[in-house]
């Protein structure tokens, strides 16, 4: 296929243009197919409890409105809430409306009596409920124009978070693109070559959206997952094109004709691109065993954009080189300041590698200690699930969510639903109510719904300090489930859904790690044709990954130096879905750089048979390239840290830090130190033994 793209470059370019036009035309339909949320697992006891409670008549709200009174008109909060309830009852997409205006719902009135909650259960898909929530909030505010109406609840919060993320990521890419372009211009010394990776990345990202839209018709893929994956995919596509162009320019600098230089680049760096994309896909595919819908959506989106990035780079880069010819090297505005010609090895990285390989114990030990210190905070990581606090504290969504939780005893997120699926005698039911009320953290219990032939729903209200995802909430749910029940019982509510999701994810995590390790070991073994190198690469990758994740825990869980990133609400936990996605992408980048570095070192070892020469030359030939590639990814993802949504900050800052740490400290110092310590054992394969010296083979051969 690659030979065909070179032989028929014009046809391939025209075909690519047609594909891009079709992709742009399909994007609106694809976007409409994406789902929302997906943070909780659907087949848990908590979700079954929710469905059972709804069958018995106890509905969970999608929209929560805190309605205040108005002193000027003399309307009380209860009267305003009643007016809002009447206005919403006849609206399209509303299944049921209830409020604290009635005496039967005292928990829906604020402790100071200044506000009353109006709750609405909506119909349709998650997207339909989000659209309905927008319309209903406007309708509620129009019904009581003199009163204050604060909106919260899942449907309203999801819509606001998704809108903010979409705007922030668009701004981030607009900020990153020109900076990446300048970086590439410095790297390549040509406007044409600098534009090429950006164009290839744009094609890859643009074609990924319709593909994910098609997949969304069969599996859950959230719009958030698509936005996050595309931001990372842009950096991957730039990386792949960067590696191909750099090797082409290097071979061209040796005096090879353009056709031979391109062929060598595709044979060497092209092979690395294929294995790199495969490694990224393996990393992301492994986490799909985690049954959280958002985790799987992030993995599918990330794998799709990685594969398309590799395909676009391998097909379009040679086409551009063939069609543009000498223009790829012209117009270097930094020519007079360059100390070495483009295509030559880096003097700085060669000297660094020489020092490291001679004093590998000191250099490697110092970096290893630094990385372990960076990783230390990860030892106390706490996992959770996203809520309204991902938004800035000053936003209306976060303010409304915190007010409802703090001021209302019956706040929906503080309610634990206990469903007894069979009829229970009144005396035994009363005894069970008292037992539930005695669990630590429960402030009250009442019967929410009861059918003589169908069962009973109890609602236990938790104290404001018992927040879903916290240790107190986990203890409360376990305490209620441990009680002797007068029949079959299901325990649900937001706290139970979070606890069940985290428990299931933690149980699946070892399987994901095992699959990931096995998959990467096999791929790296095939790539390096060695037994030792893959396991060395995995160990080094884990150390590098631990350092990056430790920094993420210190900043986003503990709040250390959060002001540097513009400030955000510290929740004391990290969203499990997004942390796993950050982990997978960071590991994939680590393996990505390892693949290119090992590929170049292996070429040198096959040429000389000298491990130290192979390490030094491999670092010298790829050091500057690795740094540029890491900076491109870091800039693309660090721009995400400008978002006002804390989880987007976490992904952006985490991936950017991982790329820089891996390219500079790990690939620049730790890897050459470890490889110098292992010596020729790096390339050992039982069936082959140690390769003999082959000094007569040209430098560009594989």
BELMOWO-V949652 format. One record per backbone hydrogen bond with DSSP energy under -1.0 kcal/mol. CO is the residue of the C=O (numbers start at 1). NH is the residue of the N-H. If there is no record, write none. Layout:
co: [CO/CO]
nh: [NH/NH]
This chain:
co: [1/2/3/4/8/9/10/11/12/13/14/15/16/17/18/19/20/21/22/23/26/27/28/35/38/44/45/46/47/48/49/50/51/52/53/54/62/63/64/65/66/67/70/75/76/77/78/79/80/81/82/83/84/85/88/91/93/96/98/102/105/106/107/108/110/114/115/116/117/118/119/120/120/121/121/125/126/127/128/129/130/131/132/133/134/135/136/137/138/139/140/144/148/150/152/153/154/155/156/157/158/159/160/161/162/163/164/165/166/167/168/169/170/171/172/173/176/177/178/179/180/181/182/183/184/185/190/191/192/195/196/197/198/199/200/201/202/203/204/205/207/208/209/210/211/212/214/215/215/221/222/223/224/225/226/227/228/229/230/232/233/234/235/236/237/238/239/240/241/242/243/244/245/246/247/248/249/251/252/257/258/259/260/261/262/263/264/265/268/269/270/271/272/273/274/275/276/277/278/279/280/281/282/285/286/287/292/293/294/295/296/297/298/299/300/301/302/303/304/305/306/307/308/309/310/311/312/313/316/317/318/319/320/321/324/325/326/332/335/341/346/347/348/349/350/351/352/353/354/355/359/360/361/362/363/364/365/366/367/368/369/370/371/372/375/376/377/378/382/384/387/388/390/392/395/396/397/398/399/400/401/402/403/404/407/408/411/412/414/416/417/418/419/420/425/426/427/428/429/430/431/432/433/434/436/439/441/444/446/449/451/455/456/457/457/458/459/460/461/463/465/467/470/471/472/473/474/475/476/477/478/480/488/490/493/494/495/496/497/498/499/500/501/502/503/504/505/508/509/510/511/512/513/514/515/516/517/518/519/520/521/522/523/524/525/532/533/534/535/536/537/538/539/540/541/542/543/544/545/546/547/548/549/550/551/552/553/553/554/559/561/562/562/563/574/575/576/577/578/579/580/581/582/583/584/585/586/587/588/589/590/591/592/593/594/595/596/597/598/599/600/601/602/603/604/605/610/611/612/613/614/615/616/617/618/619/620/622/623/624/625/626/627/628/629/630/631/632/633/634/635/637/638/639/640/645/646/647/648/649/650/651/652/653/654/655/656/657/658/659/660/661/662/665/665/666/669/670/671/672/673/674/675/678/679/680/681/682/684/685/685/694/698]
nh: [5/6/7/8/12/13/14/15/16/17/18/19/20/21/22/23/24/25/26/27/30/31/32/223/294/48/49/50/51/52/53/54/55/56/58/57/155/120/152/118/150/116/74/70/80/81/82/83/84/85/86/87/88/89/91/94/123/121/119/105/108/109/410/117/113/69/110/67/100/65/98/62/63/95/96/129/130/131/132/133/134/135/136/137/138/139/140/141/142/143/144/147/68/66/64/157/158/159/160/161/162/163/164/165/166/167/168/169/170/171/172/173/174/175/176/177/180/181/182/183/184/185/186/187/188/189/194/195/196/199/200/201/202/203/204/205/206/207/208/209/211/212/213/214/215/216/217/218/219/35/226/227/228/229/230/231/232/233/234/236/237/238/239/240/241/242/243/244/245/246/247/248/249/250/251/252/253/256/255/261/262/263/264/265/266/267/268/270/272/273/274/275/276/277/278/279/280/281/282/283/284/285/286/288/289/290/296/297/298/299/300/301/302/303/304/305/306/307/308/309/310/311/312/313/314/315/316/317/320/321/322/323/324/325/327/328/329/335/338/344/350/351/352/353/354/355/356/357/358/359/363/364/365/366/367/368/369/370/371/372/373/374/375/376/378/379/380/381/574/576/390/391/646/395/399/400/401/402/403/404/405/406/407/408/111/411/414/415/462/460/492/458/490/456/429/430/431/432/433/434/435/436/437/438/439/442/463/461/459/457/455/451/420/448/449/418/446/416/443/466/467/470/474/475/476/477/478/479/480/481/482/483/421/419/497/498/499/500/501/502/503/504/505/506/507/508/509/512/513/514/515/516/517/518/519/520/521/522/523/524/525/526/527/528/529/536/537/538/539/540/541/542/543/544/545/546/547/548/549/550/551/552/553/554/555/556/557/558/560/562/564/565/567/566/384/579/580/581/582/583/584/585/586/587/588/589/590/591/592/593/594/595/596/597/598/599/600/601/602/603/604/605/606/607/608/609/614/615/616/617/618/619/620/621/622/623/346/626/627/628/629/630/631/632/633/634/635/636/637/638/639/640/641/642/643/649/650/651/652/653/654/655/656/657/658/659/660/661/662/663/664/666/667/669/670/671/673/674/675/676/677/678/679/681/682/683/684/533/531/688/689/697/701]
